[in-house]
Each structure stands twice: as structure tokens, then as C-alpha cells.
């Protein structure tokens, strides 16, 4: 769940993928996602996750549980498919999900593969009503020019900058800078990996909008 840092109300959720294998046990995503991307299996996984997340969202809605946005991670590899948007649009229509309730999450690695095709697909999602967020912000290849040109709605502060707040001076200044920059550009800011009350207080007092992490759930 993602929650408003001022009111404490749940405002959204992020769909996360976990894999339990009878032989390997619980396999974390940082082990299997990279292999899936290298082999191309991530495309099938991506469609499976998007479909299941949309179905789950509609199940929640039928049970009276309404949240504003459901965030779904899309691999940069999947954006190489020219018909990605049309395929996802068909899934949303079939499952009855409004695009306004879907947030497409891309990572900073997406920026490395920044291209006209990628930008066009993102704009298609945005025109349809979906929201766009960039995950793991500050860990890789972000630049001011990309922030200006990509059709973004949300910036997510990576948990590596959150875990040592408010004691680590470097993380304090980086987090403040990301929040200030995002707010000045009109982006919503989400902090990942909040695990303590002090982290939550710091982020709320410095203008972060939304949080997620084990402290809340």
C-alpha cells in the first residue's frame, strides 16, 4: 500500500512480483527479474502481471475496497514491443479497469534506452488517462533534460536514500533536493522503504506526499 503522509489514508498500491520455487525456495525479484529480462521471458511475465493486477484491482472494488491508483512496474525491455500500448489497453478494457486508476512505473534504466518509440508509447498511456511514475529515482541516469521531456506524474525516491534518514547527512540533502525539484515541477513524490517513525516524520515535514514501506504495512 501507498499512503498519504499527512492523513495516513491509503491512496494507492504497488503490485509486486514474488516467486516461490519448490527447489529454490523464495526467490527475490532482484535475482529473477534480470534473468527474465536477459532471456526475454519478462515480456510474458509483464503481460501476466498487468492482467492479474487489473483483475485484483477489480476484485477489491467489487468488495468495496477502493484505492485511487494501482502502480504496475513495466520493464524497459517490454517497451521494445511496438504494440505494447494496444495490448495493455485491451487488457484494461477486458478487465473493466479505468486507465485513470493505473500508474505505469518505469525505472531509471528506461532512460538509458530513451528513444522516440519509448516516448511515444508513454504519451499513448498518458493520453489514455494512465499516470506515469519513475522508480528508483536518483540511483542511475536521471537528468534534468529527461525529467522535462518525459511525460511524468510521479517521482519515487529510492529506498537507498530513505533507509538512513534522518541520521545520514548525504541522504538528508539528496532527499530534500529530490522532493524540492519534484514539487517545483509539479510531480507527486513517493518515498519507498519507510521502516521507522523518524523516517516518516522527516519525509512528511520536508514535503514528501506519499509513503510506502514496512513501517506502515
GULUM-408633 format. One record per residue (C-alpha): residue number from 1; residue in one letter; x, y negated, z negated. Coordinates in steps of 0.02 Angstrom, whole numbers. Layout:
# residues N
<resi=NUM | resn=A | px=X | py=Y | pz=Z>
...
***
This chain:
# residues 217
<resi=1 | resn=X | px=0 | py=0 | pz=0>
<resi=2 | resn=X | px=45 | py=-182 | pz=30>
<resi=3 | resn=X | px=-22 | py=-309 | pz=-94>
<resi=4 | resn=X | px=-39 | py=-496 | pz=-111>
<resi=5 | resn=X | px=96 | py=-553 | pz=-233>
<resi=6 | resn=X | px=-15 | py=-690 | pz=-306>
<resi=7 | resn=X | px=-178 | py=-598 | pz=-331>
<resi=8 | resn=X | px=-116 | py=-419 | pz=-342>
<resi=9 | resn=X | px=-251 | py=-366 | pz=-219>
<resi=10 | resn=X | px=-212 | py=-230 | pz=-92>
<resi=11 | resn=X | px=-208 | py=-313 | pz=78>
<resi=12 | resn=X | px=-138 | py=-178 | pz=189>
<resi=13 | resn=X | px=-44 | py=-14 | pz=201>
<resi=14 | resn=X | px=103 | py=55 | pz=296>
<resi=15 | resn=X | px=92 | py=227 | pz=375>
<resi=16 | resn=X | px=248 | py=326 | pz=328>
<resi=17 | resn=X | px=300 | py=494 | pz=401>
<resi=18 | resn=X | px=366 | py=636 | pz=294>
<resi=19 | resn=X | px=416 | py=811 | pz=348>
<resi=20 | resn=X | px=410 | py=966 | pz=240>
<resi=21 | resn=X | px=501 | py=1114 | pz=320>
<resi=22 | resn=X | px=490 | py=1289 | pz=241>
<resi=23 | resn=X | px=677 | py=1316 | pz=267>
<resi=24 | resn=X | px=748 | py=1140 | pz=244>
<resi=25 | resn=X | px=626 | py=1082 | pz=113>
<resi=26 | resn=X | px=578 | py=898 | pz=107>
<resi=27 | resn=X | px=669 | py=811 | pz=250>
<resi=28 | resn=X | px=678 | py=621 | pz=232>
<resi=29 | resn=X | px=647 | py=510 | pz=386>
<resi=30 | resn=X | px=824 | py=442 | pz=386>
<resi=31 | resn=X | px=878 | py=620 | pz=432>
<resi=32 | resn=X | px=749 | py=671 | pz=561>
<resi=33 | resn=X | px=699 | py=508 | pz=647>
<resi=34 | resn=X | px=870 | py=479 | pz=726>
<resi=35 | resn=X | px=873 | py=658 | pz=793>
<resi=36 | resn=X | px=697 | py=638 | pz=859>
<resi=37 | resn=X | px=748 | py=478 | pz=949>
<resi=38 | resn=X | px=904 | py=559 | pz=1024>
<resi=39 | resn=X | px=804 | py=706 | pz=1090>
<resi=40 | resn=X | px=653 | py=606 | pz=1148>
<resi=41 | resn=X | px=534 | py=700 | pz=1033>
<resi=42 | resn=X | px=500 | py=535 | pz=947>
<resi=43 | resn=X | px=378 | py=493 | pz=1088>
<resi=44 | resn=X | px=263 | py=639 | pz=1047>
<resi=45 | resn=X | px=285 | py=603 | pz=861>
<resi=46 | resn=X | px=242 | py=421 | pz=892>
<resi=47 | resn=X | px=77 | py=463 | pz=976>
<resi=48 | resn=X | px=35 | py=589 | pz=839>
<resi=49 | resn=X | px=70 | py=463 | pz=701>
<resi=50 | resn=X | px=-28 | py=324 | pz=786>
<resi=51 | resn=X | px=-179 | py=437 | pz=813>
<resi=52 | resn=X | px=-176 | py=509 | pz=636>
<resi=53 | resn=X | px=-153 | py=336 | pz=558>
<resi=54 | resn=X | px=-303 | py=268 | pz=655>
<resi=55 | resn=X | px=-408 | py=417 | pz=604>
<resi=56 | resn=X | px=-359 | py=398 | pz=422>
<resi=57 | resn=X | px=-399 | py=213 | pz=426>
<resi=58 | resn=X | px=-575 | py=252 | pz=491>
<resi=59 | resn=X | px=-597 | py=387 | pz=358>
<resi=60 | resn=X | px=-554 | py=259 | pz=224>
<resi=61 | resn=X | px=-677 | py=136 | pz=300>
<resi=62 | resn=X | px=-815 | py=268 | pz=302>
<resi=63 | resn=X | px=-782 | py=298 | pz=116>
<resi=64 | resn=X | px=-800 | py=113 | pz=77>
<resi=65 | resn=X | px=-614 | py=75 | pz=63>
<resi=66 | resn=X | px=-572 | py=-74 | pz=172>
<resi=67 | resn=X | px=-399 | py=-147 | pz=197>
<resi=68 | resn=X | px=-356 | py=-289 | pz=314>
<resi=69 | resn=X | px=-207 | py=-214 | pz=406>
<resi=70 | resn=X | px=-131 | py=-44 | pz=436>
<resi=71 | resn=X | px=53 | py=-54 | pz=486>
<resi=72 | resn=X | px=120 | py=80 | pz=603>
<resi=73 | resn=X | px=303 | py=96 | pz=650>
<resi=74 | resn=X | px=342 | py=114 | pz=835>
<resi=75 | resn=X | px=514 | py=172 | pz=890>
<resi=76 | resn=X | px=609 | py=64 | pz=1014>
<resi=77 | resn=X | px=629 | py=224 | pz=1118>
<resi=78 | resn=X | px=440 | py=230 | pz=1142>
<resi=79 | resn=X | px=440 | py=56 | pz=1219>
<resi=80 | resn=X | px=529 | py=129 | pz=1370>
<resi=81 | resn=X | px=362 | py=202 | pz=1423>
<resi=82 | resn=X | px=277 | py=86 | pz=1544>
<resi=83 | resn=X | px=102 | py=144 | pz=1495>
<resi=84 | resn=X | px=130 | py=135 | pz=1307>
<resi=85 | resn=X | px=6 | py=-4 | pz=1277>
<resi=86 | resn=X | px=-131 | py=77 | pz=1382>
<resi=87 | resn=X | px=-108 | py=243 | pz=1292>
<resi=88 | resn=X | px=-116 | py=161 | pz=1120>
<resi=89 | resn=X | px=-266 | py=58 | pz=1174>
<resi=90 | resn=X | px=-358 | py=217 | pz=1222>
<resi=91 | resn=X | px=-320 | py=293 | pz=1052>
<resi=92 | resn=X | px=-388 | py=139 | pz=962>
<resi=93 | resn=X | px=-545 | py=141 | pz=1068>
<resi=94 | resn=X | px=-572 | py=327 | pz=1043>
<resi=95 | resn=X | px=-549 | py=318 | pz=854>
<resi=96 | resn=X | px=-652 | py=158 | pz=840>
<resi=97 | resn=X | px=-514 | py=52 | pz=762>
<resi=98 | resn=X | px=-514 | py=-135 | pz=794>
<resi=99 | resn=X | px=-344 | py=-196 | pz=857>
<resi=100 | resn=X | px=-357 | py=-338 | pz=730>
<resi=101 | resn=X | px=-332 | py=-208 | pz=593>
<resi=102 | resn=X | px=-173 | py=-136 | pz=669>
<resi=103 | resn=X | px=1 | py=-206 | pz=642>
<resi=104 | resn=X | px=138 | py=-140 | pz=757>
<resi=105 | resn=X | px=305 | py=-128 | pz=666>
<resi=106 | resn=X | px=466 | py=-139 | pz=764>
<resi=107 | resn=X | px=642 | py=-131 | pz=693>
<resi=108 | resn=X | px=789 | py=-243 | pz=724>
<resi=109 | resn=X | px=858 | py=-107 | pz=838>
<resi=110 | resn=X | px=716 | py=-156 | pz=956>
<resi=111 | resn=X | px=805 | py=-323 | pz=978>
<resi=112 | resn=X | px=962 | py=-233 | pz=1039>
<resi=113 | resn=X | px=857 | py=-163 | pz=1180>
<resi=114 | resn=X | px=767 | py=-328 | pz=1207>
<resi=115 | resn=X | px=702 | py=-336 | pz=1384>
<resi=116 | resn=X | px=565 | py=-413 | pz=1488>
<resi=117 | resn=X | px=472 | py=-246 | pz=1483>
<resi=118 | resn=X | px=478 | py=-239 | pz=1293>
<resi=119 | resn=X | px=419 | py=-417 | pz=1278>
<resi=120 | resn=X | px=276 | py=-387 | pz=1400>
<resi=121 | resn=X | px=215 | py=-236 | pz=1300>
<resi=122 | resn=X | px=223 | py=-334 | pz=1137>
<resi=123 | resn=X | px=125 | py=-475 | pz=1216>
<resi=124 | resn=X | px=-5 | py=-349 | pz=1277>
<resi=125 | resn=X | px=-28 | py=-288 | pz=1098>
<resi=126 | resn=X | px=-39 | py=-467 | pz=1035>
<resi=127 | resn=X | px=-168 | py=-517 | pz=1166>
<resi=128 | resn=X | px=-272 | py=-365 | pz=1120>
<resi=129 | resn=X | px=-278 | py=-428 | pz=941>
<resi=130 | resn=X | px=-142 | py=-323 | pz=857>
<resi=131 | resn=X | px=-17 | py=-402 | pz=739>
<resi=132 | resn=X | px=171 | py=-382 | pz=762>
<resi=133 | resn=X | px=299 | py=-365 | pz=622>
<resi=134 | resn=X | px=487 | py=-343 | pz=622>
<resi=135 | resn=X | px=551 | py=-217 | pz=495>
<resi=136 | resn=X | px=720 | py=-211 | pz=405>
<resi=137 | resn=X | px=746 | py=-396 | pz=438>
<resi=138 | resn=X | px=921 | py=-459 | pz=402>
<resi=139 | resn=X | px=1011 | py=-292 | pz=419>
<resi=140 | resn=X | px=1063 | py=-297 | pz=601>
<resi=141 | resn=X | px=1045 | py=-404 | pz=755>
<resi=142 | resn=X | px=919 | py=-541 | pz=718>
<resi=143 | resn=X | px=950 | py=-712 | pz=790>
<resi=144 | resn=X | px=854 | py=-874 | pz=791>
<resi=145 | resn=X | px=825 | py=-863 | pz=979>
<resi=146 | resn=X | px=742 | py=-692 | pz=965>
<resi=147 | resn=X | px=633 | py=-749 | pz=820>
<resi=148 | resn=X | px=575 | py=-893 | pz=927>
<resi=149 | resn=X | px=540 | py=-793 | pz=1084>
<resi=150 | resn=X | px=466 | py=-631 | pz=1014>
<resi=151 | resn=X | px=278 | py=-634 | pz=980>
<resi=152 | resn=X | px=292 | py=-602 | pz=793>
<resi=153 | resn=X | px=169 | py=-621 | pz=649>
<resi=154 | resn=X | px=263 | py=-543 | pz=502>
<resi=155 | resn=X | px=442 | py=-531 | pz=440>
<resi=156 | resn=X | px=486 | py=-389 | pz=320>
<resi=157 | resn=X | px=632 | py=-415 | pz=202>
<resi=158 | resn=X | px=733 | py=-255 | pz=196>
<resi=159 | resn=X | px=738 | py=-165 | pz=29>
<resi=160 | resn=X | px=929 | py=-176 | pz=27>
<resi=161 | resn=X | px=908 | py=-363 | pz=-12>
<resi=162 | resn=X | px=774 | py=-330 | pz=-143>
<resi=163 | resn=X | px=850 | py=-190 | pz=-247>
<resi=164 | resn=X | px=974 | py=-301 | pz=-341>
<resi=165 | resn=X | px=861 | py=-452 | pz=-366>
<resi=166 | resn=X | px=869 | py=-564 | pz=-462>
<resi=167 | resn=X | px=1045 | py=-524 | pz=-525>
<resi=168 | resn=X | px=1144 | py=-519 | pz=-363>
<resi=169 | resn=X | px=1183 | py=-698 | pz=-306>
<resi=170 | resn=X | px=1207 | py=-646 | pz=-124>
<resi=171 | resn=X | px=1039 | py=-557 | pz=-116>
<resi=172 | resn=X | px=955 | py=-703 | pz=-202>
<resi=173 | resn=X | px=1017 | py=-827 | pz=-72>
<resi=174 | resn=X | px=982 | py=-712 | pz=77>
<resi=175 | resn=X | px=805 | py=-676 | pz=17>
<resi=176 | resn=X | px=771 | py=-861 | pz=-12>
<resi=177 | resn=X | px=837 | py=-903 | pz=161>
<resi=178 | resn=X | px=731 | py=-769 | pz=248>
<resi=179 | resn=X | px=574 | py=-825 | pz=155>
<resi=180 | resn=X | px=605 | py=-1010 | pz=191>
<resi=181 | resn=X | px=642 | py=-979 | pz=375>
<resi=182 | resn=X | px=491 | py=-866 | pz=398>
<resi=183 | resn=X | px=373 | py=-986 | pz=309>
<resi=184 | resn=X | px=436 | py=-1133 | pz=413>
<resi=185 | resn=X | px=399 | py=-1035 | pz=573>
<resi=186 | resn=X | px=225 | py=-984 | pz=511>
<resi=187 | resn=X | px=263 | py=-800 | pz=484>
<resi=188 | resn=X | px=193 | py=-694 | pz=343>
<resi=189 | resn=X | px=332 | py=-621 | pz=233>
<resi=190 | resn=X | px=329 | py=-445 | pz=159>
<resi=191 | resn=X | px=461 | py=-382 | pz=37>
<resi=192 | resn=X | px=495 | py=-195 | pz=40>
<resi=193 | resn=X | px=560 | py=-87 | pz=-102>
<resi=194 | resn=X | px=496 | py=-185 | pz=-254>
<resi=195 | resn=X | px=532 | py=-73 | pz=-403>
<resi=196 | resn=X | px=538 | py=-191 | pz=-553>
<resi=197 | resn=X | px=435 | py=-331 | pz=-627>
<resi=198 | resn=X | px=582 | py=-453 | pz=-615>
<resi=199 | resn=X | px=597 | py=-421 | pz=-427>
<resi=200 | resn=X | px=412 | py=-453 | pz=-405>
<resi=201 | resn=X | px=417 | py=-614 | pz=-507>
<resi=202 | resn=X | px=567 | py=-681 | pz=-411>
<resi=203 | resn=X | px=487 | py=-647 | pz=-241>
<resi=204 | resn=X | px=320 | py=-721 | pz=-291>
<resi=205 | resn=X | px=400 | py=-879 | pz=-363>
<resi=206 | resn=X | px=504 | py=-903 | pz=-205>
<resi=207 | resn=X | px=358 | py=-897 | pz=-85>
<resi=208 | resn=X | px=352 | py=-716 | pz=-25>
<resi=209 | resn=X | px=173 | py=-673 | pz=24>
<resi=210 | resn=X | px=159 | py=-484 | pz=13>
<resi=211 | resn=X | px=249 | py=-342 | pz=-76>
<resi=212 | resn=X | px=262 | py=-155 | pz=-66>
<resi=213 | resn=X | px=358 | py=-28 | pz=-169>
<resi=214 | resn=X | px=358 | py=94 | pz=-313>
<resi=215 | resn=X | px=329 | py=-40 | pz=-445>
<resi=216 | resn=X | px=153 | py=-65 | pz=-377>
<resi=217 | resn=X | px=124 | py=111 | pz=-312>
***
